């Protein structure tokens, strides 16, 4: 009996010693800032991600999500993570042209055919370079949205139709395209986009399909070009000091949730939402969704080809090896079956 008691006590003691160090860690409260409205699919997906972090940390890492630019403007979200205004932020690198030239390769037209596979490819490739390009923050993961298109009051078929138009671009590379084609860029974040179209400040917009309805842009546009012209790259970036102050066990929880798998898991509901918007737009009254002929699509690819050189020049100017980076990126796209 004594022997059995000793064995039982030993097992209990071993079990207690094996309890995760997380149980002894101080509680960490994270402010997660997302400039999208609460109804956007990325918000509940991020909450599920944060809840899993809380569970894996034994409740020692807690999060509060702040949508709708509560903590700051969309354009400022990278610097908000850097400066600790928020602990984790949803960043559109293309909102700051020229600042993040390497990741901008994912913004080139006709790059991605599939959003989930594209997210996997972008994240796998960029996490090897994020520590240098986004060194002011702790990189979590990168992702894209389902390919978007042109929407506007005027029907645009050929690249030369952009000449003289005022366009709200989706990101900096599309902004370069608009300029190159003779148009004028109207800078506005996604939450501000309806206003610039409604007031006639912009004639058209490059935007993903489902979000056209979420932001009310279907009310101020009539024509939509049915071609997967572009995607936008995003990151979840974290304040370095907040990460560094965590215990080793807590850092491991964050690391386990800042992976390619989680990048796909968090962005996938959004991708499905955007893809469904295409059929919704086709059924919408007063809208014309039109496809391009093979010759018209070829004209767009030819007209936008110089953007790759502009990307390469920006990377080279920043000290990077553009040829090597581009080859590595294309190889990663191919491995994931993500290319257009």
C-alpha positions as a Python dict, from the first residue, in 0.01 Angstrom:
ca = {
    (1, 'X'): (0, 0, 0),
    (2, 'X'): (282, 237, 94),
    (3, 'X'): (453, 155, -233),
    (4, 'X'): (136, 234, -428),
    (5, 'X'): (93, 559, -237),
    (6, 'X'): (451, 655, -311),
    (7, 'X'): (402, 579, -680),
    (8, 'X'): (80, 782, -685),
    (9, 'X'): (246, 1072, -505),
    (10, 'X'): (539, 1058, -747),
    (11, 'X'): (305, 1064, -1045),
    (12, 'X'): (114, 1359, -899),
    (13, 'X'): (434, 1549, -831),
    (14, 'X'): (560, 1480, -1182),
    (15, 'X'): (231, 1600, -1324),
    (16, 'X'): (247, 1920, -1124),
    (17, 'X'): (602, 1981, -1237),
    (18, 'X'): (494, 1919, -1595),
    (19, 'X'): (229, 2192, -1584),
    (20, 'X'): (311, 2452, -1851),
    (21, 'X'): (526, 2739, -1745),
    (22, 'X'): (249, 2951, -1897),
    (23, 'X'): (43, 2904, -1580),
    (24, 'X'): (308, 3101, -1391),
    (25, 'X'): (341, 3377, -1650),
    (26, 'X'): (210, 3728, -1608),
    (27, 'X'): (-100, 3812, -1807),
    (28, 'X'): (-36, 3996, -2132),
    (29, 'X'): (-310, 4213, -2282),
    (30, 'X'): (-289, 4269, -2658),
    (31, 'X'): (-460, 4549, -2848),
    (32, 'X'): (-529, 4431, -3203),
    (33, 'X'): (-616, 4712, -3443),
    (34, 'X'): (-803, 4640, -3766),
    (35, 'X'): (-919, 4941, -3967),
    (36, 'X'): (-1204, 4744, -4128),
    (37, 'X'): (-1564, 4753, -3997),
    (38, 'X'): (-1683, 4480, -3756),
    (39, 'X'): (-1894, 4319, -4032),
    (40, 'X'): (-1584, 4246, -4241),
    (41, 'X'): (-1495, 3872, -4240),
    (42, 'X'): (-1139, 3945, -4126),
    (43, 'X'): (-1265, 4071, -3789),
    (44, 'X'): (-1434, 3748, -3665),
    (45, 'X'): (-1152, 3542, -3821),
    (46, 'X'): (-902, 3744, -3620),
    (47, 'X'): (-1110, 3696, -3306),
    (48, 'X'): (-1097, 3318, -3358),
    (49, 'X'): (-719, 3347, -3400),
    (50, 'X'): (-689, 3554, -3081),
    (51, 'X'): (-911, 3309, -2891),
    (52, 'X'): (-683, 3024, -2995),
    (53, 'X'): (-383, 3222, -2872),
    (54, 'X'): (-558, 3271, -2538),
    (55, 'X'): (-636, 2900, -2512),
    (56, 'X'): (-283, 2792, -2606),
    (57, 'X'): (-137, 3034, -2352),
    (58, 'X'): (-349, 2902, -2069),
    (59, 'X'): (-532, 3233, -2060),
    (60, 'X'): (-219, 3441, -2005),
    (61, 'X'): (-237, 3617, -2344),
    (62, 'X'): (-562, 3808, -2377),
    (63, 'X'): (-666, 4023, -2670),
    (64, 'X'): (-908, 4305, -2745),
    (65, 'X'): (-989, 4384, -3109),
    (66, 'X'): (-1040, 4744, -3218),
    (67, 'X'): (-1202, 4769, -3566),
    (68, 'X'): (-1309, 5072, -3771),
    (69, 'X'): (-999, 5289, -3722),
    (70, 'X'): (-1071, 5332, -3350),
    (71, 'X'): (-701, 5356, -3266),
    (72, 'X'): (-580, 5529, -3582),
    (73, 'X'): (-615, 5576, -3957),
    (74, 'X'): (-561, 5286, -4198),
    (75, 'X'): (-255, 5456, -4348),
    (76, 'X'): (-84, 5466, -4005),
    (77, 'X'): (-117, 5104, -3897),
    (78, 'X'): (245, 4997, -3952),
    (79, 'X'): (372, 5290, -3745),
    (80, 'X'): (106, 5220, -3482),
    (81, 'X'): (259, 4874, -3431),
    (82, 'X'): (609, 5022, -3430),
    (83, 'X'): (519, 5287, -3174),
    (84, 'X'): (302, 5070, -2950),
    (85, 'X'): (-23, 5254, -3012),
    (86, 'X'): (-153, 4905, -3083),
    (87, 'X'): (21, 4573, -3021),
    (88, 'X'): (-82, 4394, -3341),
    (89, 'X'): (-199, 4581, -3649),
    (90, 'X'): (-349, 4504, -3988),
    (91, 'X'): (-113, 4667, -4237),
    (92, 'X'): (-157, 4748, -4606),
    (93, 'X'): (207, 4815, -4709),
    (94, 'X'): (81, 4965, -5037),
    (95, 'X'): (-73, 5256, -4847),
    (96, 'X'): (281, 5394, -4812),
    (97, 'X'): (431, 5389, -5165),
    (98, 'X'): (802, 5313, -5180),
    (99, 'X'): (843, 5226, -4815),
    (100, 'X'): (819, 4847, -4852),
    (101, 'X'): (943, 4771, -5205),
    (102, 'X'): (1016, 4399, -5159),
    (103, 'X'): (669, 4281, -5055),
    (104, 'X'): (521, 4498, -5332),
    (105, 'X'): (600, 4219, -5581),
    (106, 'X'): (268, 4066, -5469),
    (107, 'X'): (90, 4376, -5595),
    (108, 'X'): (192, 4334, -5959),
    (109, 'X'): (-107, 4276, -6190),
    (110, 'X'): (-189, 3923, -6306),
    (111, 'X'): (16, 3760, -6030),
    (112, 'X'): (-230, 3543, -5835),
    (113, 'X'): (-507, 3313, -5954),
    (114, 'X'): (-604, 3167, -5615),
    (115, 'X'): (-617, 3366, -5291),
    (116, 'X'): (-551, 3084, -5041),
    (117, 'X'): (-263, 2939, -5243),
    (118, 'X'): (-141, 3290, -5310),
    (119, 'X'): (-141, 3369, -4938),
    (120, 'X'): (61, 3055, -4868),
    (121, 'X'): (312, 3146, -5139),
    (122, 'X'): (345, 3512, -5036),
    (123, 'X'): (390, 3430, -4667),
    (124, 'X'): (642, 3150, -4727),
    (125, 'X'): (847, 3379, -4947),
    (126, 'X'): (822, 3706, -4756),
    (127, 'X'): (889, 3582, -4404),
    (128, 'X'): (1250, 3531, -4515),
    (129, 'X'): (1275, 3903, -4595),
    (130, 'X'): (1040, 4069, -4346),
    (131, 'X'): (1302, 4096, -4072),
    (132, 'X'): (1498, 4332, -4294),
    (133, 'X'): (1221, 4526, -4468),
    (134, 'X'): (992, 4554, -4165),
    (135, 'X'): (1262, 4559, -3899),
    (136, 'X'): (1078, 4815, -3683),
    (137, 'X'): (813, 4555, -3596),
    (138, 'X'): (784, 4185, -3522),
    (139, 'X'): (648, 4017, -3835),
    (140, 'X'): (360, 3776, -3781),
    (141, 'X'): (235, 3678, -4126),
    (142, 'X'): (147, 3808, -4473),
    (143, 'X'): (-159, 3742, -4687),
    (144, 'X'): (-360, 3862, -4987),
    (145, 'X'): (-727, 3905, -5067),
    (146, 'X'): (-913, 3736, -5351),
    (147, 'X'): (-814, 3909, -5679),
    (148, 'X'): (-997, 4237, -5737),
    (149, 'X'): (-1092, 4437, -6046),
    (150, 'X'): (-1193, 4776, -6183),
    (151, 'X'): (-1535, 4920, -6091),
    (152, 'X'): (-1668, 5259, -6193),
    (153, 'X'): (-1920, 5490, -6354),
    (154, 'X'): (-1742, 5461, -6688),
    (155, 'X'): (-1688, 5135, -6874),
    (156, 'X'): (-1318, 5060, -6910),
    (157, 'X'): (-1220, 4793, -7162),
    (158, 'X'): (-873, 4878, -7292),
    (159, 'X'): (-578, 5020, -7098),
    (160, 'X'): (-597, 5347, -7290),
    (161, 'X'): (-949, 5403, -7153),
    (162, 'X'): (-787, 5501, -6821),
    (163, 'X'): (-639, 5815, -6979),
    (164, 'X'): (-791, 6128, -6826),
    (165, 'X'): (-980, 5937, -6557),
    (166, 'X'): (-959, 5992, -6180),
    (167, 'X'): (-910, 5655, -6013),
    (168, 'X'): (-886, 5541, -5654),
    (169, 'X'): (-611, 5274, -5671),
    (170, 'X'): (-612, 4967, -5447),
    (171, 'X'): (-245, 4998, -5361),
    (172, 'X'): (75, 5171, -5470),
    (173, 'X'): (150, 4947, -5771),
    (174, 'X'): (-198, 4997, -5914),
    (175, 'X'): (-141, 5366, -5852),
    (176, 'X'): (172, 5347, -6068),
    (177, 'X'): (-34, 5171, -6333),
    (178, 'X'): (-297, 5446, -6333),
    (179, 'X'): (-28, 5713, -6373),
    (180, 'X'): (145, 5515, -6646),
    (181, 'X'): (-183, 5488, -6840),
    (182, 'X'): (-252, 5862, -6818),
    (183, 'X'): (-497, 5865, -6529),
    (184, 'X'): (-491, 6059, -6202),
    (185, 'X'): (-477, 5885, -5866),
    (186, 'X'): (-719, 5977, -5589),
    (187, 'X'): (-576, 5856, -5259),
    (188, 'X'): (-836, 5731, -5011),
    (189, 'X'): (-842, 5442, -4767),
    (190, 'X'): (-1109, 5175, -4805),
    (191, 'X'): (-1340, 5334, -4544),
    (192, 'X'): (-1313, 5668, -4729),
    (193, 'X'): (-1361, 5527, -5081),
    (194, 'X'): (-1739, 5565, -5114),
    (195, 'X'): (-1720, 5933, -5028),
    (196, 'X'): (-1469, 6017, -5303),
    (197, 'X'): (-1678, 5832, -5561),
    (198, 'X'): (-2006, 5977, -5441),
    (199, 'X'): (-1871, 6333, -5461),
    (200, 'X'): (-1725, 6274, -5807),
    (201, 'X'): (-1368, 6317, -5683),
    (202, 'X'): (-1298, 5975, -5839),
    (203, 'X'): (-1454, 5815, -6149),
    (204, 'X'): (-1362, 5458, -6067),
    (205, 'X'): (-1191, 5229, -5819),
    (206, 'X'): (-988, 4909, -5808),
    (207, 'X'): (-1144, 4696, -5534),
    (208, 'X'): (-1227, 4334, -5441),
    (209, 'X'): (-1578, 4213, -5523),
    (210, 'X'): (-1743, 4138, -5189),
    (211, 'X'): (-1612, 4454, -5026),
    (212, 'X'): (-1785, 4661, -5293),
    (213, 'X'): (-2110, 4583, -5109),
    (214, 'X'): (-1961, 4602, -4758),
    (215, 'X'): (-1840, 4959, -4815),
    (216, 'X'): (-2147, 5063, -5018),
    (217, 'X'): (-1947, 5110, -5339),
    (218, 'X'): (-2208, 4922, -5542),
    (219, 'X'): (-2433, 5225, -5487),
    (220, 'X'): (-2190, 5462, -5662),
    (221, 'X'): (-2064, 5247, -5953),
    (222, 'X'): (-2223, 5084, -6257),
    (223, 'X'): (-1956, 4888, -6448),
    (224, 'X'): (-1726, 4608, -6329),
    (225, 'X'): (-1448, 4447, -6531),
    (226, 'X'): (-1453, 4070, -6476),
    (227, 'X'): (-1082, 3992, -6471),
    (228, 'X'): (-853, 3900, -6176),
    (229, 'X'): (-637, 4205, -6234),
    (230, 'X'): (-463, 4248, -5900),
    (231, 'X'): (-438, 4151, -5536),
    (232, 'X'): (-330, 4355, -5237),
    (233, 'X'): (-69, 4236, -4988),
    (234, 'X'): (-122, 4272, -4613),
    (235, 'X'): (65, 4186, -4296),
    (236, 'X'): (-13, 4140, -3931),
    (237, 'X'): (269, 4325, -3759),
    (238, 'X'): (344, 4327, -3387),
    (239, 'X'): (510, 4573, -3154),
    (240, 'X'): (863, 4449, -3088),
    (241, 'X'): (878, 4557, -2724),
    (242, 'X'): (551, 4377, -2648),
    (243, 'X'): (680, 4055, -2802),
    (244, 'X'): (1023, 4084, -2637),
    (245, 'X'): (864, 4132, -2293),
    (246, 'X'): (682, 3800, -2312),
    (247, 'X'): (805, 3485, -2144),
    (248, 'X'): (970, 3218, -2362),
    (249, 'X'): (655, 3005, -2336),
    (250, 'X'): (434, 3295, -2440),
    (251, 'X'): (665, 3382, -2729),
    (252, 'X'): (631, 3024, -2849),
    (253, 'X'): (251, 3057, -2848),
    (254, 'X'): (278, 3372, -3062),
    (255, 'X'): (531, 3204, -3292),
    (256, 'X'): (299, 2905, -3331),
    (257, 'X'): (23, 3144, -3440),
    (258, 'X'): (239, 3351, -3673),
    (259, 'X'): (276, 3087, -3942),
    (260, 'X'): (183, 3028, -4305),
    (261, 'X'): (-94, 2793, -4191),
    (262, 'X'): (-249, 3063, -3975),
    (263, 'X'): (-208, 3322, -4251),
    (264, 'X'): (-428, 3104, -4473),
    (265, 'X'): (-670, 3019, -4192),
    (266, 'X'): (-726, 3383, -4094),
    (267, 'X'): (-760, 3518, -4449),
    (268, 'X'): (-960, 3230, -4603),
    (269, 'X'): (-1307, 3344, -4482),
    (270, 'X'): (-1238, 3685, -4633),
    (271, 'X'): (-1132, 3528, -4963),
    (272, 'X'): (-1455, 3329, -4981),
    (273, 'X'): (-1653, 3645, -4904),
    (274, 'X'): (-1481, 3841, -5182),
    (275, 'X'): (-1522, 3561, -5438),
    (276, 'X'): (-1896, 3541, -5361),
    (277, 'X'): (-1926, 3914, -5432),
    (278, 'X'): (-1858, 3857, -5800),
    (279, 'X'): (-2177, 3655, -5850),
    (280, 'X'): (-2366, 3903, -5633),
    (281, 'X'): (-2254, 4191, -5855),
    (282, 'X'): (-2361, 4003, -6166),
    (283, 'X'): (-2709, 3969, -6018),
    (284, 'X'): (-2728, 4328, -5894),
    (285, 'X'): (-2977, 4556, -6067),
    (286, 'X'): (-2828, 4843, -6265),
    (287, 'X'): (-2483, 4687, -6290),
    (288, 'X'): (-2293, 4553, -6589),
    (289, 'X'): (-2024, 4295, -6526),
    (290, 'X'): (-1827, 4235, -6842),
    (291, 'X'): (-1547, 3999, -6942),
    (292, 'X'): (-1248, 4088, -7155),
    (293, 'X'): (-1170, 3911, -7482),
    (294, 'X'): (-835, 3729, -7505),
    (295, 'X'): (-697, 4017, -7712),
    (296, 'X'): (-815, 4276, -7461),
    (297, 'X'): (-665, 4079, -7172),
    (298, 'X'): (-339, 4050, -7366),
    (299, 'X'): (-340, 4427, -7412),
    (300, 'X'): (-368, 4475, -7036),
    (301, 'X'): (-82, 4233, -6968),
    (302, 'X'): (135, 4414, -7223),
    (303, 'X'): (46, 4758, -7086),
    (304, 'X'): (119, 4658, -6725),
    (305, 'X'): (443, 4466, -6796),
    (306, 'X'): (665, 4774, -6726),
    (307, 'X'): (546, 4767, -6363),
    (308, 'X'): (775, 4470, -6297),
    (309, 'X'): (1076, 4682, -6397),
    (310, 'X'): (955, 4965, -6176),
    (311, 'X'): (932, 4717, -5887),
    (312, 'X'): (1282, 4586, -5964),
    (313, 'X'): (1425, 4939, -5979),
    (314, 'X'): (1275, 5023, -5639),
    (315, 'X'): (1418, 4705, -5484),
    (316, 'X'): (1760, 4770, -5637),
    (317, 'X'): (1755, 5128, -5511),
    (318, 'X'): (1695, 4990, -5163),
    (319, 'X'): (1996, 4760, -5192),
    (320, 'X'): (1815, 4437, -5280),
    (321, 'X'): (1885, 4183, -5552),
    (322, 'X'): (1568, 4219, -5758),
    (323, 'X'): (1643, 3936, -6003),
    (324, 'X'): (1710, 3685, -5725),
    (325, 'X'): (1405, 3797, -5525),
    (326, 'X'): (1176, 3776, -5826),
    (327, 'X'): (1297, 3429, -5923),
    (328, 'X'): (1257, 3308, -5567),
    (329, 'X'): (906, 3454, -5558),
    (330, 'X'): (805, 3294, -5889),
    (331, 'X'): (943, 2958, -5775),
    (332, 'X'): (735, 2981, -5457),
    (333, 'X'): (424, 3066, -5658),
    (334, 'X'): (485, 2763, -5879),
    (335, 'X'): (537, 2530, -5583),
    (336, 'X'): (203, 2639, -5440),
    (337, 'X'): (16, 2639, -5771),
    (338, 'X'): (-78, 3001, -5701),
    (339, 'X'): (24, 3185, -6018),
    (340, 'X'): (-208, 3341, -6274),
}
